[in-house]
C-alpha cells in the first residue's frame, strides 16, 4: 500500500520543537512535504531549512528580517523563491496555507495563537506544542475544534503520554489524569536559598534541553500549571481530576488512572522527537530508529508530592483555571514578562510568582467572546506585569 504524503506547515520552525519536528521529517523521507515555515529572527537557521525543504511560503518576525532573508536566498541562487511574509500576516499565511493538511503549532508565546486558532477553524489537523493556545484561549479553541470535527494532537510529552494512555479505555472510565514533573533544578534546594538563585542555575535543567522560557517555567513549575490547564481542555476532564506528582527521572511522562483502579503509564526517553513523531503520524504508530528507552539505565522510579509552598506557581495556575475567563490568559502573559525580567536580572527568582499573583488580583473575570478579547487581555496583563516588575525593582533598590 502506498503511503500518502502528509503536507505540513510549521509555526516556530527555528525554535527547539520546530527544529526537532524537521529532524523527524528528515528521518522519514517521502512521508512528509513541508509547504510553509514561520520563524522569528533566526534567519541563519531558516535559510538552511528553506534550502532543505523548499517550502512555498515562509514568514519571519518583521520587515527587516524579510528583506534580509530575501537577499540571502537570492545570493544563494535559490529557485523558485518562496513567498516571503512577516509579522502577524505572515504567521496567518503559514497557518492557513490552503494545501497544508497539518499545522505544527510550535511558536513560543502568543505570537502563534491567532494563526493556530484560524488553522483549527479551517479544519486542519493541529499538532500542538504552543502552551499559550489552550492556556490563554482554551474555551474558544476547543469550541472551534469541536465545530470542525478535528482533534488537537498534543506534542508536549505529558499530554502526548495521556493521549496514548487514553487509547486503553473509554473517556467515561477515567478516574484521573496524573501529570509527572521532574521538579526541575531546585527540587531539593533549601527554600531560604531560592531567592538568590541565578538564571544560569535555573536554566540547568537536569533532564530536558528546551528553550529558555520553558526551562525557567520548569524551575518554577509554572509549566506544570499550564499543563494542568491544557489537560482540562484537551481531554475534557474536571480540574479535580488532574493531579501532579514529582518524578525526578522523567521516564514516565504521564499516567491515566481508570475507575477500576488500573493505571496506564507511558514511558519513554527524554527526547521530544518521540511525541512529535506520534502526533505527525497519528493514528498510525510508525517505526523509528531515532529514539528508544535504554532499559539498562533504568534503575528506579521515584515519586513525591508537588509542594505548592516550594512551587507557588502551581497554586496560581490552579486558581486561575478555577476562576476562568481572562485569568488563565493573564497568568500566561504575566509569567512571560516576569520570566524575561528574571533572565535579564531585573527580578529575583521568587519575584516571578509575586508579579503573577499581583496581576491576577487585578484581572477582571470577563468571558472571552472572540480572539480580539484574548489578545486585548493579554496586552493588559503584560502592561500590569511590567509595572509590577518595575515596582519590585524600585523597592529592592530602596531596601539595599
C-alpha positions as CSV (number, residue, x, y, z in Angstrom):
1,X,0.0,0.0,0.0
2,X,1.4,3.4,-1.0
3,X,1.8,5.8,2.0
4,X,0.3,9.2,1.2
5,X,2.5,12.3,1.7
6,X,1.3,14.5,4.6
7,X,1.6,18.2,3.9
8,X,2.9,20.3,6.8
9,X,3.0,23.9,7.8
10,X,5.2,24.7,10.9
11,X,4.8,27.7,13.2
12,X,8.0,28.3,15.0
13,X,10.3,26.3,12.7
14,X,13.6,27.6,14.1
15,X,12.7,27.0,17.8
16,X,13.6,23.8,19.7
17,X,10.4,22.0,18.8
18,X,10.4,23.3,15.2
19,X,13.9,22.0,14.6
20,X,13.2,18.6,16.1
21,X,10.0,18.4,14.1
22,X,12.1,18.9,10.9
23,X,14.5,16.3,12.2
24,X,11.6,13.8,12.4
25,X,10.5,14.8,8.8
26,X,14.1,14.3,7.5
27,X,14.3,10.8,9.2
28,X,11.1,9.7,7.4
29,X,11.9,10.6,3.7
30,X,8.9,10.6,1.4
31,X,6.4,10.7,4.3
32,X,6.0,14.5,4.6
33,X,6.1,17.6,2.5
34,X,6.9,20.9,4.2
35,X,4.8,23.6,2.5
36,X,5.2,26.6,4.8
37,X,7.5,27.7,7.6
38,X,7.2,30.6,10.1
39,X,10.1,31.7,12.1
40,X,11.1,34.8,14.2
41,X,14.5,36.4,14.0
42,X,16.8,33.4,13.3
43,X,17.4,33.9,9.6
44,X,20.5,31.7,9.6
45,X,18.6,28.6,10.7
46,X,15.7,29.4,8.4
47,X,17.8,29.7,5.3
48,X,19.1,26.2,5.9
49,X,15.6,24.9,6.4
50,X,14.4,26.5,3.2
51,X,17.3,25.0,1.3
52,X,16.5,21.5,2.6
53,X,12.7,21.6,2.4
54,X,11.8,24.1,-0.3
55,X,8.6,25.5,1.2
56,X,6.2,27.6,-0.9
57,X,5.6,30.2,1.9
58,X,7.8,31.4,4.7
59,X,7.4,34.1,7.3
60,X,9.8,36.0,9.7
61,X,9.3,38.4,12.6
62,X,9.5,41.8,10.8
63,X,10.0,43.5,7.5
64,X,13.8,44.0,8.1
65,X,14.2,40.2,8.6
66,X,12.1,39.6,5.5
67,X,14.4,41.8,3.4
68,X,17.5,40.0,4.9
69,X,16.0,36.6,4.1
70,X,15.2,37.5,0.5
71,X,18.7,38.8,0.0
72,X,20.3,35.7,1.5
73,X,18.2,33.4,-0.7
74,X,18.9,35.4,-3.8
75,X,22.6,35.3,-3.1
76,X,22.4,31.5,-2.9
77,X,20.6,31.5,-6.3
78,X,17.6,29.6,-4.8
79,X,14.9,29.0,-7.4
80,X,12.0,29.1,-7.2
81,X,12.0,31.6,-4.3
82,X,9.3,31.1,-1.6
83,X,6.7,33.8,-1.0
84,X,8.2,35.7,2.0
85,X,5.9,37.3,4.6
86,X,6.4,38.8,8.0
87,X,4.7,39.6,11.3
88,X,1.1,38.7,12.1
89,X,0.0,38.4,8.5
90,X,3.0,36.1,7.8
91,X,2.0,33.8,10.7
92,X,-1.5,33.7,9.4
93,X,-0.3,33.0,5.8
94,X,1.6,30.0,7.1
95,X,-1.1,28.7,9.5
96,X,-3.8,28.9,6.9
97,X,-1.9,27.7,3.8
98,X,-4.6,26.2,1.6
99,X,-2.8,22.9,0.9
100,X,-1.4,22.2,4.3
101,X,-3.2,19.3,6.0
102,X,-1.4,19.6,9.4
103,X,-0.2,22.7,11.2
104,X,2.5,22.2,13.8
105,X,2.0,24.9,16.4
106,X,5.4,25.4,18.0
107,X,5.9,29.2,18.1
108,X,6.8,30.4,21.6
109,X,4.4,32.9,23.1
110,X,1.1,34.4,22.0
111,X,2.6,35.1,18.5
112,X,1.3,31.7,17.3
113,X,-2.1,31.9,19.0
114,X,-4.1,33.6,16.3
115,X,-2.7,31.5,13.4
116,X,-3.3,28.3,15.3
117,X,-6.9,29.3,16.0
118,X,-7.5,30.1,12.4
119,X,-6.0,26.7,11.4
120,X,-8.4,24.9,13.8
121,X,-11.3,26.8,12.4
122,X,-10.3,25.7,8.8
123,X,-10.5,22.1,9.9
124,X,-6.8,21.4,9.7
125,X,-5.1,18.9,11.9
126,X,-3.1,20.7,14.5
127,X,-0.1,19.2,16.3
128,X,0.0,21.4,19.4
129,X,3.2,22.4,21.2
130,X,2.4,26.0,22.0
131,X,1.1,26.2,25.5
132,X,-0.4,29.6,25.1
133,X,-3.1,28.4,22.7
134,X,-5.1,26.5,25.3
135,X,-3.9,28.4,28.4
136,X,-5.0,31.7,27.0
137,X,-7.9,30.7,24.9
138,X,-8.8,27.1,25.7
139,X,-12.6,27.6,25.6
140,X,-12.5,29.4,22.2
141,X,-10.1,27.0,20.6
142,X,-11.8,23.8,21.8
143,X,-15.2,25.1,20.6
144,X,-13.7,25.7,17.2
145,X,-12.1,22.2,17.2
146,X,-15.4,20.6,18.1
147,X,-17.2,22.5,15.3
148,X,-14.6,21.5,12.7
149,X,-14.6,17.9,14.0
150,X,-10.8,17.7,14.3
151,X,-8.9,16.5,17.4
152,X,-5.9,18.6,18.6
153,X,-2.9,16.3,18.8
154,X,-0.6,17.2,21.8
155,X,3.1,17.3,21.3
156,X,4.1,18.2,24.9
157,X,5.4,14.9,26.3
158,X,3.0,14.9,29.2
159,X,-0.2,15.4,27.2
160,X,1.1,13.2,24.4
161,X,1.5,10.5,27.1
162,X,-2.0,11.0,28.4
163,X,-3.3,10.8,24.8
164,X,-1.6,7.5,24.3
165,X,-2.8,6.1,27.6
166,X,-6.4,7.1,26.9
167,X,-6.4,4.7,23.9
168,X,-6.6,2.0,26.5
169,X,-10.1,2.9,27.7
170,X,-13.2,5.0,27.3
171,X,-13.3,8.6,28.4
172,X,-16.1,7.8,30.8
173,X,-13.9,5.2,32.5
174,X,-11.2,7.7,33.6
175,X,-10.9,8.5,37.3
176,X,-8.0,10.9,37.0
177,X,-5.0,12.1,34.9
178,X,-1.6,12.2,36.6
179,X,1.0,14.6,35.1
180,X,4.5,13.9,36.1
181,X,7.0,16.7,36.8
182,X,10.8,16.4,37.1
183,X,10.9,19.0,39.9
184,X,13.5,21.0,37.9
185,X,16.9,22.0,39.3
186,X,15.5,23.3,42.6
187,X,13.6,20.2,43.8
188,X,15.8,19.9,46.9
189,X,17.2,23.4,47.2
190,X,16.5,24.9,50.7
191,X,13.6,27.3,50.4
192,X,15.6,30.1,52.0
193,X,18.1,29.9,49.2
194,X,15.7,30.2,46.3
195,X,15.6,34.0,46.2
196,X,19.3,34.1,45.4
197,X,19.4,31.5,42.5
198,X,20.8,32.8,39.3
199,X,19.4,32.5,35.7
200,X,22.3,30.1,34.9
201,X,21.3,27.8,37.8
202,X,17.6,27.9,36.8
203,X,18.5,27.1,33.1
204,X,20.4,24.0,34.2
205,X,17.5,21.5,33.8
206,X,18.5,18.0,35.0
207,X,16.7,16.1,32.2
208,X,15.5,18.1,29.3
209,X,17.1,20.6,26.8
210,X,14.5,23.2,26.0
211,X,14.1,26.9,25.2
212,X,14.9,29.5,27.9
213,X,11.3,30.4,28.9
214,X,10.1,26.8,29.3
215,X,13.2,25.9,31.2
216,X,12.6,28.6,33.7
217,X,8.9,27.6,33.8
218,X,10.0,24.1,34.7
219,X,12.1,25.5,37.5
220,X,9.1,27.4,39.0
221,X,6.8,24.6,37.9
222,X,4.6,27.1,36.1
223,X,4.9,24.8,33.1
224,X,3.1,22.1,35.0
225,X,0.4,24.6,36.0
226,X,0.0,25.5,32.3
227,X,-0.2,21.7,31.5
228,X,-3.0,21.3,34.1
229,X,-5.0,24.0,32.3
230,X,-4.2,22.4,28.9
231,X,-5.2,18.9,30.1
232,X,-8.5,20.3,31.3
233,X,-9.4,21.5,27.8
234,X,-7.7,18.8,25.7
235,X,-9.2,15.8,27.5
236,X,-12.5,17.3,28.8
237,X,-11.9,16.4,32.4
238,X,-12.8,18.4,35.6
239,X,-10.0,20.3,37.3
240,X,-10.2,18.0,40.3
241,X,-9.4,15.0,38.0
242,X,-5.9,16.3,37.2
243,X,-3.1,15.6,39.6
244,X,0.6,16.4,39.5
245,X,3.4,14.3,41.0
246,X,7.2,14.9,41.1
247,X,9.0,12.2,39.2
248,X,12.7,13.1,39.0
249,X,13.7,10.6,36.4
250,X,11.2,11.9,33.8
251,X,10.9,8.4,32.4
252,X,7.1,8.1,33.0
253,X,5.7,11.1,31.1
254,X,2.2,10.8,32.5
255,X,-0.4,8.3,33.7
256,X,-4.1,7.7,33.5
257,X,-6.0,6.0,36.4
258,X,-9.2,4.3,35.4
259,X,-12.3,3.8,37.6
260,X,-11.4,0.1,38.2
261,X,-8.1,1.1,39.8
262,X,-6.0,0.2,36.7
263,X,-3.2,2.7,35.9
264,X,-1.7,3.0,32.5
265,X,1.6,4.9,32.2
266,X,3.6,5.9,29.1
267,X,7.4,5.6,29.4
268,X,10.0,6.9,27.0
269,X,13.3,8.7,26.8
270,X,13.6,12.4,27.4
271,X,13.6,13.1,23.7
272,X,10.9,15.2,22.1
273,X,11.2,13.5,18.7
274,X,9.1,10.6,20.0
275,X,6.0,12.7,20.9
276,X,6.5,14.8,17.7
277,X,6.5,11.7,15.5
278,X,3.5,10.3,17.3
279,X,1.5,13.5,16.6
280,X,2.6,13.7,13.0
281,X,1.8,10.1,12.2
282,X,-1.3,9.5,14.3
283,X,-3.3,7.3,14.4
284,X,-0.5,5.1,12.9
285,X,2.5,4.2,15.0
286,X,5.4,4.5,12.6
287,X,8.6,2.7,13.1
288,X,11.5,4.8,14.3
289,X,15.2,4.1,14.9
290,X,15.9,7.6,16.2
291,X,14.9,7.2,19.9
292,X,14.5,4.4,22.3
293,X,14.4,3.9,26.1
294,X,17.6,2.5,27.4
295,X,16.4,-0.1,29.9
296,X,19.9,-0.8,31.2
297,X,20.0,2.6,32.7
298,X,16.5,2.4,34.3
299,X,17.3,1.7,37.9
300,X,14.5,3.3,39.8
301,X,11.3,5.3,39.5
302,X,10.7,7.8,42.3
303,X,7.6,9.8,43.1
304,X,6.8,12.6,45.5
305,X,4.0,15.2,46.2
306,X,4.3,18.5,44.4
307,X,4.6,21.2,47.1
308,X,2.8,24.4,46.4
309,X,4.9,26.0,49.1
310,X,8.0,25.3,47.1
311,X,6.2,25.9,43.8
312,X,3.6,28.6,44.3
313,X,3.2,29.0,40.5
314,X,1.4,25.7,40.5
315,X,-1.2,27.0,43.0
316,X,-1.6,30.2,41.0
317,X,-2.3,28.2,37.8
318,X,-5.0,26.1,39.5
319,X,-6.6,29.2,41.0
320,X,-6.6,30.9,37.5
321,X,-8.1,27.8,36.0
322,X,-10.8,27.6,38.6
323,X,-11.9,31.3,38.2
324,X,-11.6,31.0,34.4
325,X,-12.4,33.9,32.0
326,X,-9.4,36.2,31.4
327,X,-7.4,34.8,34.4
328,X,-5.5,32.0,32.6
329,X,-4.6,34.4,29.8
330,X,-3.3,36.9,32.3
331,X,-1.4,34.1,34.1
332,X,0.5,33.3,30.9
333,X,1.2,36.9,29.9
334,X,2.4,37.9,33.4
335,X,4.6,34.8,33.6
336,X,6.2,35.6,30.2
337,X,7.1,39.2,31.4
338,X,8.3,38.0,34.8
339,X,10.5,35.2,33.4
340,X,12.0,37.7,30.9
341,X,12.8,40.1,33.8
342,X,14.4,37.3,35.8
343,X,16.6,36.2,32.8
344,X,17.6,39.9,32.4
345,X,18.4,40.0,36.2
346,X,15.8,42.7,36.8
347,X,13.7,40.4,39.1
348,X,14.7,37.7,41.6
349,X,13.6,34.1,41.1
350,X,10.9,34.4,43.9
351,X,9.7,37.6,42.3
352,X,8.2,35.6,39.4
353,X,5.2,34.3,41.4
354,X,4.8,37.6,43.2
355,X,4.4,39.5,40.0
356,X,2.0,37.0,38.6
357,X,-0.2,37.0,41.7
358,X,-0.4,40.8,41.7
359,X,-1.5,40.7,38.1
360,X,-4.2,38.1,38.7
361,X,-5.5,40.1,41.6
362,X,-6.2,43.0,39.3
363,X,-7.6,41.0,36.3
364,X,-11.4,41.1,35.8
365,X,-13.2,37.8,35.4
366,X,-14.5,38.5,31.9
367,X,-15.6,35.8,29.4
368,X,-13.9,35.8,26.0
369,X,-16.2,36.2,23.0
370,X,-13.5,36.4,20.3
371,X,-9.8,36.2,19.7
372,X,-9.7,40.0,19.9
373,X,-10.8,39.8,23.5
374,X,-8.0,37.3,24.3
375,X,-5.3,39.5,22.7
376,X,-6.6,42.6,24.5
377,X,-6.5,40.8,27.9
378,X,-3.0,39.5,27.1
379,X,-1.8,43.1,26.4
380,X,-3.3,44.5,29.5
381,X,-1.8,41.7,31.7
382,X,1.6,42.4,30.1
383,X,1.3,46.1,30.9
384,X,0.4,45.4,34.5
385,X,3.2,42.8,34.8
386,X,5.8,45.3,33.5
387,X,4.6,47.8,36.2
388,X,4.9,45.2,38.9
389,X,8.4,44.3,37.8
390,X,9.4,47.9,37.9
391,X,7.8,48.4,41.3
392,X,9.7,45.4,42.6
393,X,13.0,46.7,41.2
394,X,12.5,50.1,42.8
395,X,11.6,48.6,46.2
396,X,14.6,46.3,46.1
397,X,16.9,49.2,45.2
398,X,15.5,51.3,48.1
399,X,16.0,48.4,50.5
400,X,19.6,47.8,49.6
